[in-house]
Amino acid sequence: MQATISNPNDLPEKPGVYLLKDVQDEILYVGKAKSLKKRVKSYFKEDLEDPKTRVLMRHFHHLDYLVTDTEKEALILESNLIKKHLPRYNIRLKDDKRYPYLQITSEDYPRLLITRNVRDDGSHYYGPFTDVISVRSLLKLLKPVFQLRDCKRMDGPCLNYQIELCPAPCSGQVTREDYYENVEKVKLFLEGRQKEVMDLLQKEMEQAALNHDYEKAVVIRDQLFSLGEVMEKQKMEFNRSLDQDVIATSNDGEVVVVVVFRVRNGKIMGKDDFLMEGAHENSPPEILTAFIKQYYSGPRQVPVEILLPVMIEDRLLIEKWLSEKIYTNEYFEDGVSEVLNDQCESVPSPLSVSVRVPEEGLEHRLVQMVTKNSSIILNHHKQARGALLDLKTYLKIPRIPRRIEAFDISNLAGKNAVASMVVFEDGKPSKNNYRKYKLETPGPDDYAMMQEVLSRRYEKLVSKGETPPDLVVVDGGRGQLNVAIEVLDSLGIQTGVIGLAKEFEQVFIPEVAIPLILPSNSPALHILQRVRDEAHRFAVKYHKNLRDRDLKSSPLDEISGIGPKRKMNLMRHFGDLESIKNASVDEIVEVKGINRNLAIEIHGFFNQNID
């Protein structure tokens, strides 16, 4: 999961990708930055010049971000995310122009080419590269080193053979085996195993010097230097079909974070982060071992490879177990695999899981990037922990509010009344624990509605013997707070409870007459705002879904002259269909877009059978 924030000052000054989102958690815009903090802060200026950006920021609610090693990697990841999510405010090329790749063709005597089209044709592709000029320079550099042909038709020795850029396989000047040795060297180099190739060239240079062939030695020396400078291997897109999970951990002695990057079909598809409790005194191998056992014991896709910064304990046993999980998940329906678990030891798996610690190249750098992300996320957890501690002090509650439950009401003149409960754990949303309620209390009576949802929630909690949250937040002022105190006291629940009024960000505390105003730059206030806004978003979304459902099928559709817009205006004005039925002609005329003749027709439609 990407790190989520609402304040740009909380961003790191590192390269990466940011995703601007609206209140519905929909991605509005994906961008890349050399410094996430500096770039995103530019969106919050009061005098935005770009009209498109001004419109974008009117819809902005919060943002997610991912840290990368370089700005180039951020650019590639940005491209992948834009193609995947198609955000509304991004520029999207209709011809889907791609970044350049290097291609080793699947012909009998393969060629090394530049292409922008990646196909499933048996070729090997390497990239993408952000700069086609660099790719051309690299190709020009590799040709004299590895001498692969670039002619379309093998119709005899050409000029490239004469100037020693091609071994002329077309005329049998080189054996197939020798030619393929050069092909394999190119593959090794482009797969990130540059050291093996560089070692080979180093030996050739030293041998040339021993043979007093100084001209050749200088050429190879320059090639070695150029290869090291020009080739910046990208790791945001692998162009391999392997599924991989890359896992790393960070530990500050109090909090332990584990981060998982999911690589599917060669692309980084997502990131998740987890807190490990009771692990701060353990070593990284112990932490990763425990995590892998628990993480893959659930219904998760098991990749073919797991890449780690350090080797775990019981590697062989875990590889065997995960290989069996791939086998049962791949070849048997859910439920049947449980019956066959005991048989798996005698049945060979078609796929074997490998747990590795890459020492160099592309995969090693990817592990380093995941480790860096785990450190960034750990730092955010530390900041959240500090904010929660400040919140405990400000609110004078008995415990650090690691679990917060917040409630909001949404209705239209008391119609389609609903309530939401959102849960934050350690300062982050825990969406699996969100709940929505369709209220039965006649409205509009916000106090009674709040009493209903709180009673339903905490009566159920008490009946199940569950632990109450550390803090209950209700949207509203003193009145809503008093309702919450009454409900919790009646059930014997002792915990922190506050009301948060949006207009002036006033925090109402039990037994304190004057509302508390937290500093506007306080991390504690930012957490409360996020909790309150999320509860509001969730409630409004549920309310809107109910209204949309009512609008999709309605007797109003049978009245001539009532289209979607007028139907929406009627529902907004009256709240529900029953109120429209009971309305007089004069009351219906007050609705936007309804003239008297149409009002008479609507009234007559609903009252035609009344004497």
KAGIZI-V540736 format. One record per residue. N is the residue number from 1. RES is the residue in three letters. PHI is phi in whole degrees, 0 to 359 (NA if undefined). OMEGA is omega in whole degrees, -180 to 180 (none if undefined). Layout:
# KAGIZI-V540736
n=N res=RES phi=PHI omega=OMEGA
n=N res=RES phi=PHI omega=OMEGA
This chain:
# KAGIZI-V540736
n=1 res=MET phi=NA omega=177
n=2 res=GLN phi=291 omega=174
n=3 res=ALA phi=291 omega=-177
n=4 res=THR phi=244 omega=177
n=5 res=ILE phi=218 omega=174
n=6 res=SER phi=239 omega=-179
n=7 res=ASN phi=246 omega=-177
n=8 res=PRO phi=296 omega=179
n=9 res=ASN phi=293 omega=179
n=10 res=ASP phi=276 omega=-177
n=11 res=LEU phi=282 omega=175
n=12 res=PRO phi=281 omega=176
n=13 res=GLU phi=271 omega=-177
n=14 res=LYS phi=224 omega=177
n=15 res=PRO phi=291 omega=179
n=16 res=GLY phi=171 omega=-178
n=17 res=VAL phi=236 omega=178
n=18 res=TYR phi=239 omega=-179
n=19 res=LEU phi=237 omega=178
n=20 res=LEU phi=278 omega=-174
n=21 res=LYS phi=233 omega=178
n=22 res=ASP phi=264 omega=-176
n=23 res=VAL phi=293 omega=177
n=24 res=GLN phi=272 omega=-180
n=25 res=ASP phi=69 omega=175
n=26 res=GLU phi=274 omega=-179
n=27 res=ILE phi=284 omega=178
n=28 res=LEU phi=270 omega=-173
n=29 res=TYR phi=204 omega=174
n=30 res=VAL phi=243 omega=179
n=31 res=GLY phi=223 omega=177
n=32 res=LYS phi=243 omega=-176
n=33 res=ALA phi=209 omega=171
n=34 res=LYS phi=287 omega=173
n=35 res=SER phi=229 omega=-177
n=36 res=LEU phi=303 omega=-176
n=37 res=LYS phi=298 omega=-177
n=38 res=LYS phi=293 omega=-176
n=39 res=ARG phi=293 omega=-176
n=40 res=VAL phi=290 omega=179
n=41 res=LYS phi=298 omega=-180
n=42 res=SER phi=294 omega=179
n=43 res=TYR phi=284 omega=-173
n=44 res=PHE phi=257 omega=176
n=45 res=LYS phi=288 omega=-179
n=46 res=GLU phi=287 omega=-175
n=47 res=ASP phi=250 omega=178
n=48 res=LEU phi=295 omega=-176
n=49 res=GLU phi=277 omega=-175
n=50 res=ASP phi=281 omega=180
n=51 res=PRO phi=301 omega=180
n=52 res=LYS phi=297 omega=179
n=53 res=THR phi=293 omega=178
n=54 res=ARG phi=298 omega=178
n=55 res=VAL phi=294 omega=179
n=56 res=LEU phi=304 omega=-175
n=57 res=MET phi=288 omega=174
n=58 res=ARG phi=290 omega=179
n=59 res=HIS phi=262 omega=-175
n=60 res=PHE phi=293 omega=176
n=61 res=HIS phi=233 omega=-180
n=62 res=HIS phi=203 omega=-179
n=63 res=LEU phi=219 omega=172
n=64 res=ASP phi=247 omega=177
n=65 res=TYR phi=207 omega=174
n=66 res=LEU phi=229 omega=179
n=67 res=VAL phi=269 omega=175
n=68 res=THR phi=238 omega=-180
n=69 res=ASP phi=281 omega=-176
n=70 res=THR phi=224 omega=178
n=71 res=GLU phi=293 omega=178
n=72 res=LYS phi=296 omega=178
n=73 res=GLU phi=296 omega=177
n=74 res=ALA phi=297 omega=-180
n=75 res=LEU phi=294 omega=179
n=76 res=ILE phi=295 omega=180
n=77 res=LEU phi=296 omega=176
n=78 res=GLU phi=302 omega=179
n=79 res=SER phi=298 omega=-180
n=80 res=ASN phi=298 omega=-178
n=81 res=LEU phi=290 omega=178
n=82 res=ILE phi=295 omega=178
n=83 res=LYS phi=296 omega=-178
n=84 res=LYS phi=282 omega=-171
n=85 res=HIS phi=258 omega=-179
n=86 res=LEU phi=48 omega=-178
n=87 res=PRO phi=296 omega=-173
n=88 res=ARG phi=299 omega=-173
n=89 res=TYR phi=258 omega=173
n=90 res=ASN phi=268 omega=172
n=91 res=ILE phi=281 omega=-177
n=92 res=ARG phi=238 omega=-179
n=93 res=LEU phi=287 omega=-177
n=94 res=LYS phi=291 omega=180
n=95 res=ASP phi=275 omega=176
n=96 res=ASP phi=53 omega=179
n=97 res=LYS phi=299 omega=-175
n=98 res=ARG phi=253 omega=174
n=99 res=TYR phi=286 omega=-178
n=100 res=PRO phi=287 omega=175
n=101 res=TYR phi=238 omega=166
n=102 res=LEU phi=263 omega=-176
n=103 res=GLN phi=239 omega=167
n=104 res=ILE phi=257 omega=-172
n=105 res=THR phi=291 omega=-179
n=106 res=SER phi=263 omega=-180
n=107 res=GLU phi=287 omega=180
n=108 res=ASP phi=303 omega=173
n=109 res=TYR phi=240 omega=-170
n=110 res=PRO phi=299 omega=174
n=111 res=ARG phi=252 omega=174
n=112 res=LEU phi=250 omega=-172
n=113 res=LEU phi=230 omega=169
n=114 res=ILE phi=261 omega=179
n=115 res=THR phi=214 omega=173
n=116 res=ARG phi=248 omega=-179
n=117 res=ASN phi=244 omega=179
n=118 res=VAL phi=262 omega=-177
n=119 res=ARG phi=237 omega=176
n=120 res=ASP phi=272 omega=-174
n=121 res=ASP phi=238 omega=180
n=122 res=GLY phi=88 omega=178
n=123 res=SER phi=286 omega=173
n=124 res=HIS phi=253 omega=-179
n=125 res=TYR phi=244 omega=-179
n=126 res=TYR phi=224 omega=-178
n=127 res=GLY phi=143 omega=0
n=128 res=PRO phi=282 omega=177
n=129 res=PHE phi=248 omega=-177
n=130 res=THR phi=275 omega=-173
n=131 res=ASP phi=225 omega=-177
n=132 res=VAL phi=295 omega=178
n=133 res=ILE phi=295 omega=177
n=134 res=SER phi=296 omega=180
n=135 res=VAL phi=295 omega=179
n=136 res=ARG phi=296 omega=178
n=137 res=SER phi=296 omega=179
n=138 res=LEU phi=295 omega=179
n=139 res=LEU phi=298 omega=178
n=140 res=LYS phi=298 omega=-179
n=141 res=LEU phi=285 omega=-176
n=142 res=LEU phi=286 omega=-175
n=143 res=LYS phi=302 omega=180
n=144 res=PRO phi=288 omega=180
n=145 res=VAL phi=283 omega=-173
n=146 res=PHE phi=252 omega=171
n=147 res=GLN phi=53 omega=171
n=148 res=LEU phi=257 omega=-178
n=149 res=ARG phi=292 omega=173
n=150 res=ASP phi=228 omega=178
n=151 res=CYS phi=281 omega=179
n=152 res=LYS phi=284 omega=-179
n=153 res=ARG phi=240 omega=179
n=154 res=MET phi=271 omega=-174
n=155 res=ASP phi=240 omega=174
n=156 res=GLY phi=116 omega=179
n=157 res=PRO phi=303 omega=-178
n=158 res=CYS phi=237 omega=-178
n=159 res=LEU phi=300 omega=-180
n=160 res=ASN phi=301 omega=178
n=161 res=TYR phi=292 omega=-177
n=162 res=GLN phi=291 omega=180
n=163 res=ILE phi=260 omega=172
n=164 res=GLU phi=63 omega=172
n=165 res=LEU phi=254 omega=-179
n=166 res=CYS phi=211 omega=-180
n=167 res=PRO phi=277 omega=177
n=168 res=ALA phi=58 omega=174
n=169 res=PRO phi=295 omega=-179
n=170 res=CYS phi=298 omega=-178
n=171 res=SER phi=246 omega=177
n=172 res=GLY phi=75 omega=-180
n=173 res=GLN phi=285 omega=179
n=174 res=VAL phi=220 omega=178
n=175 res=THR phi=286 omega=178
n=176 res=ARG phi=300 omega=-178
n=177 res=GLU phi=296 omega=180
n=178 res=ASP phi=294 omega=179
n=179 res=TYR phi=296 omega=-179
n=180 res=TYR phi=290 omega=173
n=181 res=GLU phi=296 omega=176
n=182 res=ASN phi=295 omega=178
n=183 res=VAL phi=300 omega=-179
n=184 res=GLU phi=295 omega=177
n=185 res=LYS phi=297 omega=178
n=186 res=VAL phi=297 omega=179
n=187 res=LYS phi=300 omega=179
n=188 res=LEU phi=302 omega=-178
n=189 res=PHE phi=296 omega=-176
n=190 res=LEU phi=285 omega=176
n=191 res=GLU phi=276 omega=178
n=192 res=GLY phi=98 omega=-180
n=193 res=ARG phi=263 omega=-175
n=194 res=GLN phi=297 omega=-175
n=195 res=LYS phi=300 omega=180
n=196 res=GLU phi=298 omega=-180
n=197 res=VAL phi=289 omega=180
n=198 res=MET phi=296 omega=177
n=199 res=ASP phi=298 omega=179
n=200 res=LEU phi=297 omega=179
n=201 res=LEU phi=295 omega=178
n=202 res=GLN phi=300 omega=179
n=203 res=LYS phi=295 omega=179
n=204 res=GLU phi=296 omega=179
n=205 res=MET phi=295 omega=180
n=206 res=GLU phi=296 omega=179
n=207 res=GLN phi=294 omega=178
n=208 res=ALA phi=297 omega=179
n=209 res=ALA phi=294 omega=179
n=210 res=LEU phi=297 omega=180
n=211 res=ASN phi=274 omega=-179
n=212 res=HIS phi=61 omega=176
n=213 res=ASP phi=267 omega=-171
n=214 res=TYR phi=292 omega=179
n=215 res=GLU phi=297 omega=178
n=216 res=LYS phi=294 omega=-180
n=217 res=ALA phi=297 omega=179
n=218 res=VAL phi=294 omega=179
n=219 res=VAL phi=299 omega=-180
n=220 res=ILE phi=294 omega=178
n=221 res=ARG phi=302 omega=179
n=222 res=ASP phi=295 omega=178
n=223 res=GLN phi=296 omega=178
n=224 res=LEU phi=301 omega=-180
n=225 res=PHE phi=296 omega=-178
n=226 res=SER phi=294 omega=179
n=227 res=LEU phi=301 omega=-179
n=228 res=GLY phi=291 omega=-177
n=229 res=GLU phi=277 omega=-170
n=230 res=VAL phi=280 omega=-171
n=231 res=MET phi=278 omega=172
n=232 res=GLU phi=254 omega=-173
n=233 res=LYS phi=289 omega=179
n=234 res=GLN phi=272 omega=-180
n=235 res=LYS phi=238 omega=179
n=236 res=MET phi=278 omega=178
n=237 res=GLU phi=213 omega=-169
n=238 res=PHE phi=267 omega=-174
n=239 res=ASN phi=61 omega=173
n=240 res=ARG phi=239 omega=-178
n=241 res=SER phi=272 omega=-178
n=242 res=LEU phi=292 omega=168
n=243 res=ASP phi=267 omega=-178
n=244 res=GLN phi=226 omega=165
n=245 res=ASP phi=245 omega=178
n=246 res=VAL phi=248 omega=-171
n=247 res=ILE phi=235 omega=177
n=248 res=ALA phi=215 omega=-177
n=249 res=THR phi=222 omega=173
n=250 res=SER phi=226 omega=-174
n=251 res=ASN phi=216 omega=179
n=252 res=ASP phi=256 omega=-179
n=253 res=GLY phi=92 omega=177
n=254 res=GLU phi=233 omega=-179
n=255 res=VAL phi=240 omega=177
n=256 res=VAL phi=239 omega=179
n=257 res=VAL phi=244 omega=172
n=258 res=VAL phi=240 omega=-179
n=259 res=VAL phi=242 omega=179
n=260 res=VAL phi=237 omega=169
n=261 res=PHE phi=261 omega=179
n=262 res=ARG phi=260 omega=178
n=263 res=VAL phi=253 omega=-178
n=264 res=ARG phi=234 omega=-177
n=265 res=ASN phi=52 omega=174
n=266 res=GLY phi=84 omega=-178
n=267 res=LYS phi=238 omega=174
n=268 res=ILE phi=286 omega=-173
n=269 res=MET phi=262 omega=-179
n=270 res=GLY phi=180 omega=-179
n=271 res=LYS phi=221 omega=175
n=272 res=ASP phi=233 omega=174
n=273 res=ASP phi=228 omega=-174
n=274 res=PHE phi=222 omega=171
n=275 res=LEU phi=264 omega=177
n=276 res=MET phi=251 omega=-180
n=277 res=GLU phi=273 omega=177
n=278 res=GLY phi=65 omega=-175
n=279 res=ALA phi=239 omega=-170
n=280 res=HIS phi=292 omega=179
n=281 res=GLU phi=262 omega=-178
n=282 res=ASN phi=266 omega=178
n=283 res=SER phi=280 omega=178
n=284 res=PRO phi=306 omega=177
n=285 res=PRO phi=300 omega=180
n=286 res=GLU phi=292 omega=-180
n=287 res=ILE phi=296 omega=-179
n=288 res=LEU phi=294 omega=178
n=289 res=THR phi=298 omega=180
n=290 res=ALA phi=297 omega=-179
n=291 res=PHE phi=296 omega=-177
n=292 res=ILE phi=299 omega=179
n=293 res=LYS phi=299 omega=-178
n=294 res=GLN phi=282 omega=-176
n=295 res=TYR phi=296 omega=-176
n=296 res=TYR phi=268 omega=177
n=297 res=SER phi=285 omega=178
n=298 res=GLY phi=274 omega=-177
n=299 res=PRO phi=279 omega=180
n=300 res=ARG phi=249 omega=175
n=301 res=GLN phi=291 omega=179
n=302 res=VAL phi=267 omega=180
n=303 res=PRO phi=280 omega=178
n=304 res=VAL phi=285 omega=-179
n=305 res=GLU phi=229 omega=172
n=306 res=ILE phi=238 omega=-178
n=307 res=LEU phi=256 omega=-175
n=308 res=LEU phi=227 omega=175
n=309 res=PRO phi=281 omega=177
n=310 res=VAL phi=222 omega=-177
n=311 res=MET phi=282 omega=-180
n=312 res=ILE phi=278 omega=173
n=313 res=GLU phi=280 omega=176
n=314 res=ASP phi=55 omega=-176
n=315 res=ARG phi=302 omega=-175
n=316 res=LEU phi=298 omega=-180
n=317 res=LEU phi=294 omega=-180
n=318 res=ILE phi=292 omega=176
n=319 res=GLU phi=300 omega=180
n=320 res=LYS phi=296 omega=-179
n=321 res=TRP phi=297 omega=-179
n=322 res=LEU phi=290 omega=177
n=323 res=SER phi=296 omega=178
n=324 res=GLU phi=292 omega=178
n=325 res=LYS phi=295 omega=176
n=326 res=ILE phi=300 omega=-178
n=327 res=TYR phi=298 omega=-177
n=328 res=THR phi=291 omega=180
n=329 res=ASN phi=291 omega=-175
n=330 res=GLU phi=281 omega=-168
n=331 res=TYR phi=246 omega=-178
n=332 res=PHE phi=228 omega=176
n=333 res=GLU phi=289 omega=177
n=334 res=ASP phi=303 omega=-180
n=335 res=GLY phi=96 omega=179
n=336 res=VAL phi=292 omega=-178
n=337 res=SER phi=298 omega=179
n=338 res=GLU phi=296 omega=180
n=339 res=VAL phi=294 omega=-174
n=340 res=LEU phi=265 omega=-177
n=341 res=ASN phi=305 omega=-177
n=342 res=ASP phi=291 omega=-179
n=343 res=GLN phi=273 omega=-171
n=344 res=CYS phi=296 omega=-177
n=345 res=GLU phi=295 omega=-178
n=346 res=SER phi=262 omega=-178
n=347 res=VAL phi=249 omega=-178
n=348 res=PRO phi=294 omega=178
n=349 res=SER phi=278 omega=177
n=350 res=PRO phi=291 omega=178
n=351 res=LEU phi=234 omega=-179
n=352 res=SER phi=248 omega=-179
n=353 res=VAL phi=280 omega=179
n=354 res=SER phi=241 omega=174
n=355 res=VAL phi=255 omega=-172
n=356 res=ARG phi=228 omega=171
n=357 res=VAL phi=242 omega=-178
n=358 res=PRO phi=293 omega=-175
n=359 res=GLU phi=263 omega=-178
n=360 res=GLU phi=199 omega=174
n=361 res=GLY phi=79 omega=-173
n=362 res=LEU phi=304 omega=-175
n=363 res=GLU phi=290 omega=177
n=364 res=HIS phi=297 omega=179
n=365 res=ARG phi=292 omega=177
n=366 res=LEU phi=294 omega=177
n=367 res=VAL phi=299 omega=178
n=368 res=GLN phi=298 omega=180
n=369 res=MET phi=294 omega=178
n=370 res=VAL phi=295 omega=177
n=371 res=THR phi=298 omega=178
n=372 res=LYS phi=297 omega=178
n=373 res=ASN phi=297 omega=179
n=374 res=SER phi=296 omega=178
n=375 res=SER phi=293 omega=179
n=376 res=ILE phi=297 omega=-178
n=377 res=ILE phi=293 omega=176
n=378 res=LEU phi=301 omega=180
n=379 res=ASN phi=296 omega=177
n=380 res=HIS phi=294 omega=177
n=381 res=HIS phi=297 omega=178
n=382 res=LYS phi=296 omega=178
n=383 res=GLN phi=295 omega=178
n=384 res=ALA phi=297 omega=179
n=385 res=ARG phi=297 omega=177
n=386 res=GLY phi=295 omega=179
n=387 res=ALA phi=295 omega=179
n=388 res=LEU phi=293 omega=177
n=389 res=LEU phi=294 omega=176
n=390 res=ASP phi=298 omega=-180
n=391 res=LEU phi=297 omega=177
n=392 res=LYS phi=301 omega=-179
n=393 res=THR phi=293 omega=-179
n=394 res=TYR phi=299 omega=-172
n=395 res=LEU phi=273 omega=-180
n=396 res=LYS phi=57 omega=177
n=397 res=ILE phi=260 omega=-171
n=398 res=PRO phi=290 omega=-175
n=399 res=ARG phi=228 omega=171
n=400 res=ILE phi=298 omega=-174
n=401 res=PRO phi=284 omega=179
n=402 res=ARG phi=291 omega=175
n=403 res=ARG phi=241 omega=179
n=404 res=ILE phi=242 omega=174
n=405 res=GLU phi=243 omega=-176
n=406 res=ALA phi=236 omega=-175
n=407 res=PHE phi=233 omega=176
n=408 res=ASP phi=214 omega=180
n=409 res=ILE phi=247 omega=175
n=410 res=SER phi=222 omega=178
n=411 res=ASN phi=200 omega=177
n=412 res=LEU phi=236 omega=-176
n=413 res=ALA phi=54 omega=178
n=414 res=GLY phi=84 omega=-177
n=415 res=LYS phi=266 omega=-178
n=416 res=ASN phi=49 omega=-177
n=417 res=ALA phi=289 omega=179
n=418 res=VAL phi=223 omega=175
n=419 res=ALA phi=223 omega=177
n=420 res=SER phi=236 omega=168
n=421 res=MET phi=232 omega=175
n=422 res=VAL phi=246 omega=-176
n=423 res=VAL phi=235 omega=173
n=424 res=PHE phi=243 omega=177
n=425 res=GLU phi=239 omega=-177
n=426 res=ASP phi=55 omega=176
n=427 res=GLY phi=82 omega=-178
n=428 res=LYS phi=235 omega=179
n=429 res=PRO phi=297 omega=175
n=430 res=SER phi=245 omega=-167
n=431 res=LYS phi=293 omega=177
n=432 res=ASN phi=295 omega=-178
n=433 res=ASN phi=260 omega=177
n=434 res=TYR phi=296 omega=177
n=435 res=ARG phi=221 omega=175
n=436 res=LYS phi=233 omega=-173
n=437 res=TYR phi=229 omega=170
n=438 res=LYS phi=266 omega=-170
n=439 res=LEU phi=276 omega=179
n=440 res=GLU phi=256 omega=-179
n=441 res=THR phi=296 omega=177
n=442 res=PRO phi=294 omega=-176
n=443 res=GLY phi=241 omega=-1
n=444 res=PRO phi=274 omega=177
n=445 res=ASP phi=213 omega=-175
n=446 res=ASP phi=301 omega=-179
n=447 res=TYR phi=294 omega=-179
n=448 res=ALA phi=293 omega=178
n=449 res=MET phi=294 omega=178
n=450 res=MET phi=297 omega=178
n=451 res=GLN phi=298 omega=-180
n=452 res=GLU phi=297 omega=-175
n=453 res=VAL phi=292 omega=179
n=454 res=LEU phi=293 omega=178
n=455 res=SER phi=296 omega=-180
n=456 res=ARG phi=297 omega=-179
n=457 res=ARG phi=294 omega=-169
n=458 res=TYR phi=272 omega=169
n=459 res=GLU phi=295 omega=178
n=460 res=LYS phi=293 omega=179
n=461 res=LEU phi=299 omega=-180
n=462 res=VAL phi=294 omega=-178
n=463 res=SER phi=296 omega=179
n=464 res=LYS phi=270 omega=-179
n=465 res=GLY phi=70 omega=-178
n=466 res=GLU phi=276 omega=179
n=467 res=THR phi=282 omega=180
n=468 res=PRO phi=290 omega=178
n=469 res=PRO phi=291 omega=178
n=470 res=ASP phi=283 omega=-179
n=471 res=LEU phi=210 omega=174
n=472 res=VAL phi=251 omega=-180
n=473 res=VAL phi=243 omega=175
n=474 res=VAL phi=247 omega=180
n=475 res=ASP phi=281 omega=-180
n=476 res=GLY phi=142 omega=-175
n=477 res=GLY phi=256 omega=-174
n=478 res=ARG phi=299 omega=-178
n=479 res=GLY phi=298 omega=178
n=480 res=GLN phi=297 omega=178
n=481 res=LEU phi=297 omega=-180
n=482 res=ASN phi=298 omega=176
n=483 res=VAL phi=298 omega=-179
n=484 res=ALA phi=297 omega=179
n=485 res=ILE phi=298 omega=-179
n=486 res=GLU phi=298 omega=-179
n=487 res=VAL phi=295 omega=-178
n=488 res=LEU phi=295 omega=179
n=489 res=ASP phi=296 omega=-179
n=490 res=SER phi=295 omega=-180
n=491 res=LEU phi=260 omega=178
n=492 res=GLY phi=72 omega=-179
n=493 res=ILE phi=266 omega=178
n=494 res=GLN phi=253 omega=179
n=495 res=THR phi=199 omega=178
n=496 res=GLY phi=288 omega=179
n=497 res=VAL phi=211 omega=179
n=498 res=ILE phi=218 omega=168
n=499 res=GLY phi=247 omega=-179
n=500 res=LEU phi=236 omega=-180
n=501 res=ALA phi=268 omega=-170
n=502 res=LYS phi=285 omega=-169
n=503 res=GLU phi=303 omega=-180
n=504 res=PHE phi=242 omega=-178
n=505 res=GLU phi=52 omega=178
n=506 res=GLN phi=274 omega=178
n=507 res=VAL phi=254 omega=-179
n=508 res=PHE phi=263 omega=-175
n=509 res=ILE phi=242 omega=178
n=510 res=PRO phi=303 omega=174
n=511 res=GLU phi=64 omega=175
n=512 res=VAL phi=237 omega=-172
n=513 res=ALA phi=291 omega=-176
n=514 res=ILE phi=267 omega=179
n=515 res=PRO phi=296 omega=-179
n=516 res=LEU phi=273 omega=174
n=517 res=ILE phi=246 omega=179
n=518 res=LEU phi=282 omega=177
n=519 res=PRO phi=305 omega=-175
n=520 res=SER phi=298 omega=179
n=521 res=ASN phi=262 omega=-177
n=522 res=SER phi=283 omega=174
n=523 res=PRO phi=302 omega=178
n=524 res=ALA phi=296 omega=177
n=525 res=LEU phi=295 omega=-179
n=526 res=HIS phi=299 omega=178
n=527 res=ILE phi=295 omega=179
n=528 res=LEU phi=299 omega=179
n=529 res=GLN phi=296 omega=179
n=530 res=ARG phi=297 omega=-180
n=531 res=VAL phi=296 omega=-179
n=532 res=ARG phi=298 omega=-179
n=533 res=ASP phi=295 omega=179
n=534 res=GLU phi=292 omega=177
n=535 res=ALA phi=297 omega=179
n=536 res=HIS phi=295 omega=179
n=537 res=ARG phi=302 omega=-176
n=538 res=PHE phi=294 omega=180
n=539 res=ALA phi=292 omega=-179
n=540 res=VAL phi=297 omega=179
n=541 res=LYS phi=298 omega=180
n=542 res=TYR phi=294 omega=180
n=543 res=HIS phi=300 omega=-180
n=544 res=LYS phi=296 omega=178
n=545 res=ASN phi=298 omega=179
n=546 res=LEU phi=293 omega=179
n=547 res=ARG phi=296 omega=179
n=548 res=ASP phi=296 omega=178
n=549 res=ARG phi=295 omega=179
n=550 res=ASP phi=295 omega=-177
n=551 res=LEU phi=285 omega=-175
n=552 res=LYS phi=295 omega=180
n=553 res=SER phi=227 omega=-174
n=554 res=SER phi=209 omega=174
n=555 res=PRO phi=302 omega=178
n=556 res=LEU phi=300 omega=-180
n=557 res=ASP phi=295 omega=-177
n=558 res=GLU phi=276 omega=-177
n=559 res=ILE phi=268 omega=179
n=560 res=SER phi=296 omega=179
n=561 res=GLY phi=96 omega=178
n=562 res=ILE phi=257 omega=176
n=563 res=GLY phi=255 omega=-178
n=564 res=PRO phi=304 omega=-176
n=565 res=LYS phi=291 omega=180
n=566 res=ARG phi=293 omega=177
n=567 res=LYS phi=298 omega=178
n=568 res=MET phi=296 omega=179
n=569 res=ASN phi=298 omega=179
n=570 res=LEU phi=295 omega=-178
n=571 res=MET phi=292 omega=178
n=572 res=ARG phi=294 omega=-177
n=573 res=HIS phi=288 omega=-174
n=574 res=PHE phi=262 omega=177
n=575 res=GLY phi=97 omega=179
n=576 res=ASP phi=203 omega=-176
n=577 res=LEU phi=293 omega=-178
n=578 res=GLU phi=298 omega=179
n=579 res=SER phi=292 omega=177
n=580 res=ILE phi=293 omega=179
n=581 res=LYS phi=300 omega=-175
n=582 res=ASN phi=270 omega=-176
n=583 res=ALA phi=281 omega=176
n=584 res=SER phi=276 omega=179
n=585 res=VAL phi=299 omega=-179
n=586 res=ASP phi=298 omega=179
n=587 res=GLU phi=290 omega=-180
n=588 res=ILE phi=290 omega=-180
n=589 res=VAL phi=298 omega=-179
n=590 res=GLU phi=291 omega=-179
n=591 res=VAL phi=286 omega=180
n=592 res=LYS phi=301 omega=176
n=593 res=GLY phi=88 omega=-179
n=594 res=ILE phi=249 omega=176
n=595 res=ASN phi=271 omega=-174
n=596 res=ARG phi=294 omega=-180
n=597 res=ASN phi=299 omega=179
n=598 res=LEU phi=290 omega=178
n=599 res=ALA phi=297 omega=178
n=600 res=ILE phi=297 omega=-180
n=601 res=GLU phi=295 omega=179
n=602 res=ILE phi=296 omega=180
n=603 res=HIS phi=299 omega=180
n=604 res=GLY phi=295 omega=180
n=605 res=PHE phi=300 omega=-177
n=606 res=PHE phi=274 omega=-176
n=607 res=ASN phi=237 omega=-176
n=608 res=GLN phi=291 omega=-178
n=609 res=ASN phi=260 omega=-179
n=610 res=ILE phi=262 omega=-180
n=611 res=ASP phi=290 omega=none
